[in-house]
C-alpha cells in the first residue's frame, strides 16, 4: 500500500508534546516519564490510533507507547489523540504562518506517549525487562521472500522483543494476511525463548478471544468484507 505523504507531518510530529524526543535518554526510566510505576506496553505501527487510545482508556492502570516509523502515519494518531483530549489547546500560528506551540494538557488520556522511529531500534530506547507487552496489528506483510527480514515477526525483531520484555511478557498480533500469520507462527515457534500460547484462524468467531478483543480500524474494514482475522498470543519464557 502506497504511503500518502502529508505536508508538514514531520514538523507537526516534532512539535507535538506527546511525542517523546530523544527517547534513548528515557531508556530504563519510562516510569519517571509517566510519573508512576504502571506496567509499560508498546504498540508497533499506529494505523489511525484507534486501538492504542482505546486500550489506554480501557486500562488506565497501564502505560502505553505507540511506535510509528512514518510521520505521515503518526500524525493521524496524534490528531485522534488531540480530539479525544478536549483541553488540548491546538497549534496557534504566528503572523508569518509558522507554528507557535502553546502549553497543552491532557487530562483524559495521560498514559500514552508516541515515538517516531523504526522498531528495529527498540532496545536502544527500552531497557531489558522494561516492557510488559507488545502489540502488532495488521503489520505490513512484506510478501516478497527477499523482504522477509522486514516483517515485524522476523528473527531480528524477535530478538529486540526478547531483550526488552519481562519474563512471561507477551507478544500479541492480529492480521488478515494468512501468509504473514503462517510465517509468524513458524518464526516465533522456532525460537527457544518463546512459547505460542494461543492462536485462532477466525477471531470473530472465537467467542472467548473475541470478548477481550479491541478492534482496529483495519480490522473493522477487513472483517466487514468477510475476511477472517488471525490472532496469535506468544509469551517470552
MARBA-3410 file (N, C-alpha, C, O; in Angstrom, 1 decimal):
237
0.8,-1.2,0.0,0.0,0.0,0.0,0.9,1.2,0.0,1.8,1.4,0.8 ~ 0.6,2.2,-0.9,1.4,3.4,-1.0,1.1,4.3,0.1,0.0,4.6,0.5 ~ 2.2,4.8,0.7,2.1,5.8,1.8,1.8,7.2,1.3,2.5,7.7,0.5 ~ 0.7,7.7,1.8,0.3,9.1,1.4,1.1,10.1,2.2,1.1,10.1,3.4 ~ 1.8,11.0,1.5,2.6,12.0,2.2,1.7,13.1,2.7,0.9,13.6,1.9
1.9,13.5,3.9,1.1,14.6,4.4,2.0,15.8,4.6,2.9,15.8,5.4 ~ 1.8,16.9,3.9,2.7,18.1,4.0,2.7,18.6,5.5,1.7,18.7,6.1 ~ 3.9,18.8,5.9,4.1,19.3,7.3,4.1,18.3,8.4,4.1,18.7,9.5 ~ 3.9,17.0,8.0,3.8,16.0,9.0,5.0,15.9,9.9,4.9,15.8,11.2 ~ 6.2,16.0,9.4,7.4,15.9,10.2,7.5,17.0,11.2,7.8,16.8,12.4
7.1,18.2,10.8,7.1,19.3,11.8,6.1,19.2,12.9,6.3,19.5,14.0 ~ 4.9,18.7,12.5,3.8,18.5,13.4,4.2,17.5,14.5,3.9,17.6,15.7 ~ 4.8,16.4,14.0,5.2,15.4,14.9,6.3,15.9,15.8,6.3,15.6,17.0 ~ 7.3,16.6,15.3,8.4,17.1,16.0,7.9,18.1,17.2,8.5,18.1,18.2 ~ 6.9,18.8,16.9,6.4,19.8,17.9,5.4,19.3,18.9,5.0,20.0,19.8
4.8,18.1,18.6,3.7,17.7,19.4,4.3,17.2,20.8,5.2,16.5,20.9 ~ 3.7,17.7,21.9,4.2,17.4,23.2,4.1,16.0,23.7,4.8,15.6,24.6 ~ 3.2,15.2,23.0,3.1,13.8,23.4,4.1,12.9,22.7,4.2,11.7,23.0 ~ 4.8,13.4,21.8,5.8,12.7,21.1,7.1,12.8,21.8,7.6,13.9,22.1 ~ 7.7,11.7,22.2,9.0,11.7,23.0,10.2,12.0,22.1,10.4,11.2,21.1
10.9,13.0,22.4,12.1,13.3,21.6,13.3,12.7,22.3,13.3,12.7,23.6 ~ 14.3,12.3,21.5,15.5,11.7,22.1,15.1,10.6,23.1,15.5,10.6,24.2 ~ 14.3,9.6,22.6,13.8,8.6,23.5,14.9,7.7,24.1,14.7,7.1,25.2 ~ 16.1,7.6,23.5,17.2,6.9,24.1,17.5,7.4,25.5,18.1,6.6,26.3 ~ 17.2,8.6,25.7,17.5,9.2,27.1,16.5,8.7,28.1,16.8,8.9,29.3
15.4,8.1,27.7,14.4,7.6,28.6,14.7,6.1,28.9,13.9,5.5,29.8 ~ 15.6,5.5,28.3,15.9,4.1,28.5,16.1,3.7,30.0,17.0,4.3,30.6 ~ 15.3,2.8,30.5,15.3,2.4,31.9,14.6,3.3,32.8,14.5,3.1,34.0 ~ 14.0,4.4,32.3,13.4,5.4,33.1,12.0,5.9,32.6,11.6,7.0,32.8 ~ 11.3,5.0,31.9,10.0,5.3,31.4,9.0,5.6,32.5,8.1,6.4,32.3
9.1,4.9,33.6,8.2,5.2,34.7,8.3,6.6,35.2,7.3,7.2,35.6 ~ 9.5,7.2,35.2,9.7,8.5,35.6,9.0,9.5,34.6,8.4,10.5,35.0 ~ 9.1,9.1,33.3,8.4,10.0,32.3,6.9,10.0,32.5,6.3,11.1,32.5 ~ 6.3,8.8,32.8,4.9,8.8,33.1,4.5,9.2,34.5,3.3,9.5,34.8 ~ 5.5,9.3,35.4,5.2,9.7,36.7,4.5,8.7,37.6,3.8,9.0,38.5
4.6,7.4,37.2,4.0,6.3,38.0,4.8,5.0,37.8,5.8,5.0,37.0 ~ 4.4,3.9,38.5,5.0,2.7,38.3,4.2,1.6,37.6,4.3,0.4,37.8 ~ 3.3,2.1,36.7,2.5,1.2,36.0,3.2,0.4,34.9,4.2,0.9,34.4 ~ 2.8,-0.8,34.6,3.5,-1.6,33.6,3.4,-0.9,32.2,2.4,-0.2,31.9 ~ 4.4,-1.2,31.4,4.5,-0.5,30.1,4.2,-1.4,28.9,4.7,-2.5,28.9
3.4,-1.0,28.0,3.0,-1.8,26.8,3.4,-0.9,25.6,3.2,0.3,25.5 ~ 3.8,-1.6,24.5,4.3,-1.0,23.3,3.4,-1.5,22.1,3.3,-2.7,21.9 ~ 2.9,-0.5,21.4,2.1,-0.8,20.1,3.0,-0.4,19.0,3.3,0.8,18.8 ~ 3.4,-1.3,18.1,4.2,-1.0,16.9,3.3,-0.9,15.7,2.6,-1.8,15.3 ~ 3.4,0.3,15.1,2.5,0.6,14.0,1.3,1.3,14.5,0.5,0.7,15.3
1.0,2.5,14.0,-0.1,3.3,14.6,-1.4,3.1,14.0,-2.4,3.2,14.6 ~ -1.5,2.9,12.6,-2.8,3.0,12.0,-3.3,4.4,12.2,-2.5,5.4,12.1 ~ -4.5,4.5,12.6,-5.0,5.9,12.9,-5.2,6.1,14.4,-5.7,7.0,14.9 ~ -4.6,5.1,15.2,-4.5,5.3,16.6,-5.7,4.7,17.4,-5.7,4.8,18.7 ~ -6.7,4.2,16.8,-7.9,3.7,17.5,-7.6,2.7,18.5,-8.0,2.8,19.7
-6.8,1.6,18.1,-6.5,0.6,19.1,-5.7,1.1,20.3,-6.1,0.8,21.4 ~ -4.7,1.8,20.1,-3.8,2.3,21.1,-4.6,3.2,22.1,-4.5,3.0,23.3 ~ -5.4,4.1,21.6,-6.1,5.0,22.5,-7.3,4.3,23.2,-7.6,4.6,24.4 ~ -7.9,3.3,22.6,-9.0,2.6,23.2,-8.4,1.7,24.4,-9.0,1.7,25.4 ~ -7.2,1.1,24.1,-6.6,0.3,25.2,-6.2,1.2,26.3,-6.3,0.8,27.5
-5.7,2.4,26.0,-5.2,3.3,27.1,-6.4,3.8,28.0,-6.3,3.9,29.2 ~ -7.6,4.0,27.4,-8.7,4.4,28.2,-9.3,3.2,28.9,-9.9,3.3,30.0 ~ -9.2,2.0,28.3,-9.8,0.8,28.9,-8.9,0.3,30.1,-9.4,-0.3,31.0 ~ -7.6,0.6,30.0,-6.6,0.2,31.0,-5.9,1.4,31.6,-4.7,1.5,31.3 ~ -6.5,2.2,32.4,-5.8,3.4,32.9,-4.6,3.0,33.9,-3.8,3.9,34.3
-4.6,1.8,34.3,-3.5,1.3,35.2,-2.3,0.8,34.4,-1.4,0.2,35.0 ~ -2.3,1.0,33.1,-1.1,0.7,32.3,-0.6,1.9,31.5,-1.4,2.9,31.3 ~ 0.6,1.9,31.2,1.2,3.0,30.3,1.4,2.4,28.9,1.7,1.2,28.8 ~ 1.2,3.2,27.9,1.3,2.8,26.5,2.2,3.7,25.7,2.2,4.9,25.8 ~ 3.0,3.1,24.8,3.8,3.9,23.9,3.5,3.4,22.5,3.6,2.2,22.2
3.1,4.3,21.6,2.9,3.9,20.2,4.1,4.3,19.4,4.6,5.4,19.4 ~ 4.5,3.3,18.6,5.7,3.4,17.8,5.4,3.4,16.3,4.7,2.5,15.9 ~ 5.8,4.5,15.6,5.5,4.5,14.2,6.7,5.1,13.4,7.2,6.2,13.8 ~ 7.1,4.5,12.4,8.2,4.9,11.6,8.0,6.2,10.8,8.8,7.0,10.6 ~ 6.7,6.3,10.3,6.5,7.4,9.3,5.6,8.5,9.9,4.6,8.2,10.5
6.1,9.7,9.8,5.4,10.9,10.4,4.1,11.0,9.8,3.1,11.4,10.5 ~ 3.9,10.7,8.5,2.6,10.9,7.8,1.5,9.9,8.4,0.3,10.2,8.2 ~ 2.0,8.8,9.0,1.1,7.9,9.6,0.8,8.3,11.0,-0.3,8.4,11.5 ~ 1.9,8.6,11.7,1.8,9.0,13.2,0.9,10.2,13.4,0.2,10.3,14.3 ~ 1.0,11.2,12.4,0.2,12.4,12.6,-1.3,12.1,12.7,-2.0,12.9,13.4
-1.8,11.1,12.0,-3.2,10.8,12.1,-3.5,10.3,13.5,-4.6,10.6,14.1 ~ -2.6,9.5,14.1,-2.9,9.1,15.5,-2.8,10.2,16.5,-3.6,10.2,17.5 ~ -2.0,11.2,16.2,-1.9,12.4,17.1,-3.1,13.2,17.0,-3.6,13.8,17.9 ~ -3.7,13.3,15.8,-5.0,14.0,15.6,-6.1,13.4,16.4,-6.9,14.1,17.0 ~ -6.2,12.1,16.4,-7.2,11.4,17.2,-6.9,11.6,18.6,-7.9,11.8,19.4
-5.7,11.5,19.0,-5.3,11.8,20.4,-5.8,13.2,20.9,-6.3,13.3,21.9 ~ -5.6,14.1,20.0,-5.9,15.5,20.3,-7.5,15.7,20.4,-8.0,16.4,21.3 ~ -8.2,15.0,19.5,-9.6,15.1,19.5,-10.2,14.5,20.8,-11.2,15.0,21.3 ~ -9.6,13.5,21.3,-10.1,12.8,22.5,-9.6,13.5,23.8,-10.1,13.1,24.8 ~ -8.8,14.5,23.7,-8.4,15.3,24.8,-8.9,16.7,24.6,-8.2,17.5,24.0
-10.0,17.0,25.2,-10.8,18.2,24.8,-10.0,19.4,25.3,-10.3,20.5,24.7 ~ -9.1,19.3,26.3,-8.5,20.5,26.7,-7.2,20.9,25.9,-6.5,21.8,26.2 ~ -7.0,20.0,24.9,-5.8,20.3,24.0,-6.0,21.7,23.4,-7.0,21.9,22.7 ~ -5.0,22.6,23.5,-5.2,23.9,23.0,-5.0,24.1,21.6,-5.4,25.2,21.0 ~ -4.4,23.1,20.9,-4.2,23.3,19.4,-3.0,24.1,19.1,-2.3,24.6,20.1
-2.6,24.1,17.9,-1.5,24.9,17.5,-1.9,26.3,17.0,-2.8,26.4,16.1 ~ -1.3,27.3,17.5,-1.6,28.7,17.1,-0.5,29.1,16.2,0.7,28.8,16.3 ~ -0.9,29.9,15.2,0.1,30.3,14.2,0.5,31.8,14.4,-0.3,32.6,14.8 ~ 1.8,32.0,14.1,2.2,33.4,14.1,1.8,34.1,12.8,1.2,33.4,11.9 ~ 2.1,35.4,12.7,1.7,36.1,11.5,2.4,35.6,10.3,1.8,35.7,9.2
3.6,35.1,10.4,4.3,34.6,9.3,3.9,33.2,8.9,4.5,32.6,8.0 ~ 2.9,32.6,9.6,2.5,31.3,9.2,3.2,30.2,10.0,2.7,29.0,9.9 ~ 4.3,30.5,10.7,5.0,29.4,11.4,4.2,29.1,12.7,3.3,29.8,13.1 ~ 4.4,27.9,13.2,3.6,27.4,14.4,4.2,27.9,15.7,5.4,27.8,16.0 ~ 3.3,28.4,16.5,3.6,28.7,17.9,2.9,27.7,18.8,1.7,27.7,18.8
3.6,26.9,19.5,3.0,25.9,20.3,2.8,26.4,21.7,3.7,26.7,22.4 ~ 1.6,26.4,22.1,1.2,26.8,23.5,1.3,25.6,24.4,1.4,24.4,23.9 ~ 1.3,25.8,25.7,1.3,24.7,26.6,0.0,23.9,26.5,-1.1,24.5,26.4 ~ 0.1,22.6,26.5,-1.1,21.8,26.4,-1.2,20.8,27.5,-0.2,20.4,28.1 ~ -2.4,20.4,27.9,-2.6,19.5,29.0,-3.5,18.4,28.5,-4.4,18.7,27.7
-3.3,17.2,29.0,-4.1,16.1,28.5,-4.7,15.3,29.7,-4.2,14.3,30.2 ~ -5.9,15.8,30.2,-6.5,15.1,31.4,-7.1,13.8,31.1,-7.3,13.0,32.0 ~ -7.6,13.6,29.9,-8.4,12.4,29.6,-7.5,11.2,29.4,-7.8,10.1,29.9 ~ -6.5,11.3,28.6,-5.6,10.2,28.3,-4.2,10.6,28.6,-3.5,11.2,27.8 ~ -3.8,10.3,29.8,-2.5,10.7,30.3,-1.4,9.6,30.3,-0.3,9.8,30.6
-1.9,8.4,29.9,-1.0,7.2,29.9,-0.5,6.8,28.6,-0.3,5.6,28.3 ~ -0.4,7.7,27.6,0.0,7.4,26.3,1.1,8.4,25.8,1.0,9.6,26.1 ~ 2.2,7.9,25.2,3.2,8.7,24.5,3.5,8.0,23.2,3.1,6.9,22.9 ~ 4.2,8.8,22.3,4.4,8.3,21.0,5.9,8.4,20.6,6.6,9.3,21.1 ~ 6.3,7.5,19.7,7.7,7.6,19.2,7.6,7.5,17.7,6.9,6.8,17.1
8.4,8.3,17.0,8.6,8.3,15.6,9.9,7.7,15.3,10.9,8.4,15.3 ~ 9.9,6.4,15.1,11.2,5.6,14.9,10.9,4.3,14.3,9.8,3.8,14.3 ~ 12.0,3.6,13.8,11.9,2.2,13.3,12.0,1.3,14.5,12.8,1.5,15.4 ~ 11.1,0.3,14.5,11.0,-0.6,15.6,12.3,-1.5,15.8,12.5,-2.1,16.8 ~ 13.2,-1.5,14.8,14.4,-2.3,14.9,15.3,-1.7,16.0,16.3,-2.4,16.4
15.1,-0.5,16.4,15.9,0.1,17.4,15.3,0.2,18.8,15.7,1.0,19.6 ~ 14.3,-0.7,19.0,13.6,-0.7,20.3,14.5,-0.9,21.5,14.3,-0.3,22.6 ~ 15.5,-1.7,21.4,16.4,-2.0,22.5,17.3,-0.8,22.8,18.1,-0.8,23.8 ~ 17.3,0.2,21.9,18.0,1.4,22.2,17.3,2.4,23.1,17.8,3.4,23.6 ~ 15.9,2.2,23.2,15.1,3.1,24.0,14.4,2.5,25.1,13.9,3.2,26.0
14.4,1.1,25.2,13.8,0.4,26.3,14.9,-0.5,26.9,15.6,-1.2,26.2 ~ 15.0,-0.5,28.2,15.9,-1.4,28.9,15.5,-2.8,28.9,14.3,-3.1,28.8 ~ 16.4,-3.8,29.2,16.0,-5.2,29.3,14.9,-5.3,30.4,15.1,-4.8,31.5 ~ 13.8,-6.0,30.1,12.8,-6.2,31.0,11.9,-5.0,31.4,11.3,-5.0,32.4 ~ 12.0,-4.0,30.6,11.2,-2.8,30.9,9.8,-2.8,30.3,9.0,-2.0,30.8
9.5,-3.7,29.4,8.2,-3.7,28.7,7.4,-4.9,29.1,8.0,-6.0,29.1 ~ 6.2,-4.8,29.3,5.3,-5.9,29.7,4.7,-6.6,28.6,4.5,-7.8,28.6 ~ 4.4,-5.9,27.5,3.7,-6.5,26.3,3.9,-5.7,25.1,4.1,-4.5,25.1 ~ 3.8,-6.4,23.9,3.9,-5.7,22.6,2.8,-6.1,21.7,2.4,-7.3,21.7 ~ 2.2,-5.2,21.0,1.1,-5.4,20.1,1.5,-5.2,18.7,2.1,-4.1,18.4
1.2,-6.1,17.8,1.4,-6.0,16.4,0.1,-6.2,15.7,-0.4,-7.3,15.7 ~ -0.5,-5.2,15.1,-1.8,-5.3,14.5,-1.7,-4.9,13.0,-1.4,-3.8,12.7 ~ -2.1,-5.9,12.1,-2.2,-5.6,10.7,-0.9,-5.0,10.2,-1.0,-4.0,9.4 ~ 0.2,-5.6,10.5,1.5,-5.1,10.1,1.7,-5.3,8.6,1.0,-6.2,8.0 ~ 2.6,-4.6,8.0,2.9,-4.8,6.6,3.4,-6.2,6.4,4.3,-6.6,7.0
2.7,-7.0,5.5,3.1,-8.4,5.3,4.4,-8.6,4.6,5.0,-9.7,4.7 ~ 4.9,-7.6,3.9,6.2,-7.7,3.1,6.2,-9.1,2.4,7.0,-10.0,2.7 ~ 5.3,-9.3,1.4,5.1,-10.7,0.8,6.2,-11.2,0.0,6.3,-12.5,-0.1 ~ 7.1,-10.4,-0.5,8.2,-10.9,-1.3,9.2,-11.6,-0.4,9.6,-11.1,0.7 ~ 9.7,-12.8,-0.8,10.7,-13.5,0.1,11.9,-12.7,0.4,12.4,-12.8,1.5
12.4,-11.9,-0.5,13.6,-11.1,-0.2,13.4,-10.0,0.8,14.4,-9.5,1.3 ~ 12.1,-9.8,1.1,11.8,-8.7,2.2,11.5,-9.4,3.5,11.0,-8.7,4.4 ~ 11.7,-10.7,3.7,11.3,-11.4,4.9,11.9,-10.7,6.2,11.2,-10.8,7.2 ~ 13.1,-10.2,6.1,13.7,-9.6,7.3,13.0,-8.4,7.8,13.1,-7.9,8.9 ~ 12.1,-7.8,6.9,11.4,-6.6,7.3,10.1,-6.9,8.0,9.5,-6.0,8.7
9.7,-8.1,8.0,8.5,-8.5,8.7,8.7,-8.3,10.2,9.7,-8.7,10.8 ~ 7.7,-7.8,10.9,7.9,-7.5,12.4,7.9,-8.7,13.3,8.1,-8.6,14.5 ~ 7.7,-9.9,12.7,7.9,-11.1,13.4,9.1,-11.9,12.9,9.2,-13.1,13.2 ~ 10.0,-11.3,12.2,11.2,-12.0,11.7,12.2,-12.1,12.9,12.0,-11.4,13.9 ~ 13.2,-12.9,12.7,14.1,-13.2,13.8,14.8,-11.9,14.4,15.0,-11.8,15.6
15.2,-10.9,13.6,15.8,-9.7,14.0,14.9,-8.9,15.0,15.4,-8.5,16.0 ~ 13.6,-8.8,14.6,12.7,-8.1,15.5,12.4,-8.9,16.8,12.3,-8.3,17.9 ~ 12.3,-10.2,16.6,12.0,-11.0,17.8,13.1,-10.9,18.8,12.9,-10.9,20.0 ~ 14.4,-10.8,18.4,15.5,-10.6,19.3,15.3,-9.3,20.1,15.7,-9.3,21.3 ~ 14.8,-8.3,19.4,14.6,-7.0,20.1,13.5,-7.2,21.2,13.7,-6.7,22.3
12.4,-7.9,20.8,11.3,-8.1,21.8,11.8,-8.9,23.0,11.5,-8.6,24.1 ~ 12.6,-9.9,22.7,13.1,-10.8,23.8,13.9,-10.0,24.7,13.8,-10.2,26.0 ~ 14.7,-9.1,24.2,15.5,-8.3,25.1,14.7,-7.3,26.0,15.1,-7.2,27.2 ~ 13.7,-6.7,25.5,13.1,-5.6,26.3,11.9,-6.1,27.1,11.5,-5.4,28.0 ~ 11.4,-7.3,26.8,10.2,-7.8,27.6,10.6,-8.4,28.9,11.7,-9.0,29.1
9.7,-8.3,29.8,9.8,-9.0,31.1,9.7,-10.5,30.9,9.1,-10.9,29.9 ~ 10.1,-11.4,31.8,9.8,-12.8,31.7,8.2,-13.0,31.7,7.6,-12.3,32.5 ~ 7.7,-13.8,30.9,6.3,-14.0,30.7,5.6,-12.8,30.0,4.4,-12.7,30.0 ~ 6.5,-11.9,29.5,5.9,-10.8,28.7,5.3,-11.3,27.4,5.7,-12.4,26.9 ~ 4.3,-10.6,26.9,3.5,-11.2,25.8,3.7,-10.4,24.5,3.9,-9.2,24.5
3.7,-11.1,23.4,3.6,-10.6,22.1,2.3,-11.0,21.5,2.0,-12.2,21.4 ~ 1.4,-10.0,21.1,0.1,-10.3,20.5,0.0,-9.7,19.1,0.4,-8.5,18.9 ~ -0.4,-10.5,18.2,-0.5,-10.0,16.8,-1.9,-10.3,16.2,-2.5,-11.4,16.6 ~ -2.4,-9.5,15.3,-3.6,-9.7,14.5,-3.2,-9.4,13.1,-2.5,-8.4,12.8 ~ -3.8,-10.1,12.2,-3.7,-9.8,10.8,-4.8,-10.5,10.0,-5.4,-11.4,10.4
-5.0,-10.0,8.8,-5.9,-10.7,7.9,-5.1,-11.4,6.8,-5.7,-11.9,5.8 ~ -3.8,-11.3,6.9,-2.9,-11.9,5.8,-2.4,-13.3,6.3,-1.6,-13.4,7.2 ~ -2.9,-14.3,5.6,-2.6,-15.7,6.1,-1.1,-16.0,5.9,-0.5,-16.6,6.8 ~ -0.5,-15.5,4.9,0.9,-15.7,4.6,1.8,-15.1,5.8,2.7,-15.8,6.3 ~ 1.5,-13.9,6.2,2.2,-13.3,7.4,1.9,-14.1,8.6,2.8,-14.3,9.4
0.7,-14.5,8.8,0.3,-15.3,10.0,1.1,-16.6,10.1,1.6,-17.0,11.1 ~ 1.1,-17.3,9.0,1.8,-18.6,8.9,3.3,-18.4,9.2,4.0,-19.1,9.9 ~ 3.9,-17.3,8.5,5.3,-17.0,8.7,5.6,-16.7,10.2,6.6,-17.1,10.8 ~ 4.7,-15.9,10.8,4.9,-15.5,12.2,4.8,-16.7,13.2,5.6,-16.8,14.1 ~ 3.9,-17.6,13.0,3.8,-18.8,13.8,5.1,-19.6,13.7,5.6,-20.1,14.7
5.6,-19.8,12.5,6.8,-20.6,12.3,8.0,-19.8,12.9,8.9,-20.5,13.5 ~ 8.1,-18.5,12.7,9.2,-17.7,13.2,9.2,-17.7,14.7,10.3,-18.0,15.3 ~ 8.1,-17.5,15.3,8.1,-17.4,16.8,8.2,-18.8,17.4,8.9,-19.0,18.4 ~ 7.6,-19.8,16.7,7.7,-21.2,17.2,9.1,-21.8,17.1,9.4,-22.8,17.8 ~ 9.9,-21.2,16.3,11.3,-21.8,16.1,12.3,-21.2,17.1,13.5,-21.6,17.1
11.9,-20.2,17.9,12.8,-19.6,18.8,12.6,-20.1,20.2,11.4,-20.1,20.7 ~ 13.6,-20.6,20.8,13.5,-21.3,22.1,13.1,-20.4,23.3,12.5,-20.8,24.3 ~ 13.2,-19.0,23.1,12.9,-18.1,24.1,11.4,-17.8,24.1,10.9,-17.1,25.0 ~ 10.6,-18.4,23.2,9.2,-18.0,23.0,8.3,-19.3,23.1,8.8,-20.4,22.7 ~ 7.1,-19.1,23.5,6.1,-20.2,23.5,4.8,-19.6,23.0,4.3,-18.6,23.6
4.3,-20.2,22.0,2.9,-19.7,21.5,1.9,-20.3,22.4,1.8,-21.6,22.5 ~ 1.1,-19.5,23.0,0.1,-20.0,24.0,-1.3,-20.0,23.4,-2.2,-20.7,24.0 ~ -1.6,-19.3,22.4,-2.9,-19.3,21.8,-2.9,-18.8,20.4,-2.3,-17.8,20.1 ~ -3.7,-19.4,19.5,-3.9,-18.9,18.2,-5.4,-19.1,17.8,-6.1,-20.0,18.3 ~ -5.8,-18.3,16.8,-7.1,-18.6,16.1,-7.0,-18.1,14.7,-6.3,-17.1,14.4
-7.7,-18.9,13.8,-7.7,-18.6,12.4,-9.0,-17.8,12.1,-9.2,-17.5,10.9 ~ -9.8,-17.5,13.1,-11.1,-16.8,12.8,-11.5,-16.1,14.1,-12.4,-16.6,14.8 ~ -10.8,-15.0,14.4,-11.0,-14.4,15.7,-12.5,-14.0,16.0,-12.9,-14.1,17.1 ~ -13.2,-13.5,15.0,-14.5,-13.0,15.2,-15.6,-14.1,15.4,-16.7,-13.8,15.6 ~ -15.1,-15.4,15.2,-16.0,-16.5,15.6,-15.4,-17.3,16.7,-15.8,-18.5,16.9
-14.4,-16.7,17.4,-13.8,-17.4,18.6,-14.4,-16.6,19.8,-13.9,-15.6,20.2 ~ -15.4,-17.2,20.5,-16.2,-16.5,21.5,-15.3,-15.9,22.6,-15.4,-14.8,23.0 ~ -14.4,-16.7,23.2,-13.6,-16.3,24.3,-12.6,-15.2,23.9,-12.5,-14.2,24.6 ~ -11.9,-15.4,22.9,-10.8,-14.5,22.5,-11.5,-13.2,22.0,-10.9,-12.1,22.1 ~ -12.7,-13.3,21.4,-13.4,-12.1,21.0,-13.8,-11.2,22.1,-13.9,-10.0,21.9
-14.1,-11.8,23.2,-14.6,-11.0,24.4,-13.6,-9.9,24.8,-13.9,-8.9,25.3 ~ -12.3,-10.3,24.7,-11.2,-9.3,25.2,-10.7,-8.5,24.0,-9.7,-7.8,24.2 ~ -11.2,-8.7,22.8,-10.7,-8.0,21.6,-11.0,-6.6,21.6,-12.1,-6.1,21.8 ~ -10.0,-5.8,21.2,-10.2,-4.3,20.9,-10.0,-4.2,19.4,-8.9,-4.5,18.9 ~ -10.9,-3.6,18.7,-10.9,-3.5,17.3,-10.0,-2.4,16.8,-9.8,-1.4,17.5
-9.3,-2.6,15.7,-8.6,-1.6,15.0,-9.4,-1.1,13.8,-10.4,-1.8,13.4 ~ -9.0,0.0,13.2,-9.7,0.5,12.0,-9.6,-0.5,10.9,-10.6,-0.8,10.2 ~ -8.4,-1.1,10.7,-8.3,-2.1,9.6,-9.1,-3.3,9.9,-9.7,-3.9,8.9 ~ -9.2,-3.7,11.1,-10.0,-4.9,11.5,-11.4,-4.7,11.2,-12.1,-5.6,10.6 ~ -12.0,-3.5,11.5,-13.3,-3.2,11.2,-13.6,-3.3,9.6,-14.6,-3.9,9.2
-12.7,-2.8,8.9,-12.8,-2.8,7.4,-12.7,-4.2,6.9,-13.6,-4.6,6.1 ~ -11.7,-4.9,7.3,-11.4,-6.3,6.7,-12.5,-7.3,7.1,-13.0,-8.1,6.3 ~ -12.9,-7.2,8.4,-13.9,-8.2,8.9,-15.3,-7.9,8.2,-16.1,-8.8,8.0 ~ -15.6,-6.6,7.9,-16.8,-6.3,7.3,-16.9,-6.8,5.8,-18.0,-7.0,5.3 ~ -15.7,-7.0,5.3,-15.6,-7.6,3.9,-15.7,-9.1,4.0,-15.6,-9.8,2.9
-15.8,-9.7,5.2,-15.8,-11.1,5.3,-14.5,-11.8,5.4,-14.4,-13.0,5.4 ~ -13.4,-11.0,5.6,-12.1,-11.6,5.7,-11.9,-12.2,7.1,-12.3,-11.5,8.1 ~ -11.4,-13.4,7.3,-11.1,-13.9,8.6,-9.9,-13.1,9.2,-9.0,-12.7,8.5 ~ -10.0,-13.0,10.5,-8.9,-12.3,11.2,-8.1,-13.3,12.0,-8.7,-14.1,12.8 ~ -6.8,-13.3,11.9,-6.0,-14.3,12.5,-5.3,-13.6,13.8,-5.0,-12.4,13.7
-5.2,-14.4,14.8,-4.6,-13.8,16.1,-3.7,-14.8,16.7,-4.0,-16.0,16.8 ~ -2.6,-14.3,17.2,-1.6,-15.2,17.9,-1.2,-14.4,19.2,-0.9,-13.2,19.2 ~ -1.1,-15.2,20.3,-0.5,-14.7,21.5,0.7,-15.6,21.9,0.5,-16.8,22.0 ~ 1.8,-15.0,22.0,3.0,-15.7,22.4,3.6,-15.1,23.7,3.4,-13.9,24.0 ~ 4.3,-15.9,24.4,4.9,-15.5,25.7,6.4,-15.8,25.7,6.9,-16.8,25.3
7.1,-14.8,26.3,8.5,-15.0,26.5,8.7,-15.9,27.7,8.2,-15.7,28.7 ~ 9.6,-16.9,27.5,9.8,-17.9,28.6,10.7,-17.2,29.7,11.0,-17.9,30.7
END
